[in-house]
């Protein structure tokens, strides 16, 4: 991992993930997580202030970037529940089967090299009664926007640590071991349309 990927990218992503429209999305979805929670892509801990501490038993934050954990420490210290960091890949989650009540995915599927494998792993580590809570940006439904996403994705991906603009979020979740409960979608106000199409909701493990 080069110096740019190790030190610059985490800070760029931290800035992008702390904008007001993104914070409002976190406020909508994060409080739905409960019990023993696996957060895939903990990053700098932007979700931590938005958990409902009355519903949280413990949060395990998974991230391949140890530098992100250092950036997250001030937010970790500010919450009243235990947060454990695990360095690792979402495609091979270092956890036992059926060990979590909630898996939380926010703005992470865009960067995971194999998002389908990550969703299958989320299904594996969830208890049968558990749920996936997600909020992701992805491919826009408007053809003109989608074409621009495809054009700029190669350079966007290189500059922002592997972030993809045009992944088909609903298909990735719905086709890999989950049944969607509720899904909302919209362009976030105040963000570029090529990066601002958001999909969020909950899904249950398929039997």
Steps between C-alpha positions, in 0.01 A plus 500: 500500500653833392517817707212657304272202568612466860483862616335726241203285394367442857494876556333573166235239573457633854428848364258371235317280749447784746300734277152609615301291247696189598454574871124525447504157336689355791245649740225315313652154487753446780248507790334192346803289592458306823649231719840367405593700191758449229577822316672425171728790407529675834730761348546801724196410708249743347210271592585469867320815624178389329450161665223477758702398808187351658489242219870423468666210674832534320640626170771313312651723232662328205738690274810408298662837576666524840557873446121547497482345845739764629275769353197335664637496854358839612149388398553161666588668828185715483244216488369311805521152345788271414656530155745236383713545188579210269743548213385285215318448175123515456528209257643283780353632824696378804192393696302185570178410323180654637685718753335841442152647532566780251744562220534867408625609157529871431692633200720190497380279214643752256858423603490127579672316213240220494175644641298186427740293710476757780120482504515119510736527795261742671229237457728235651579692817140613560270306727189367323291766675753775425492779246718690257475879524649681203551840341709515184556712193487334161392498141244770419169408332532783247686386190681830452633499857593132477701569184698770680556268792646241264724758332657641812500186714853386405669820621260543793586150612872566486479826694262381772641169608299270275163675536266407214224737393278258314445180689148350489435498874154343503608216274810434708301470824187332366696243302733377772305345783266780607138596454442875496258634763485865405700710257510877449689673221576858400764746388640665811453876494818704486709223345612441139250272328775266382587425864173584671257222415426322827329172580418409860286261697498162676516138390448163670699181447334259262414167656 
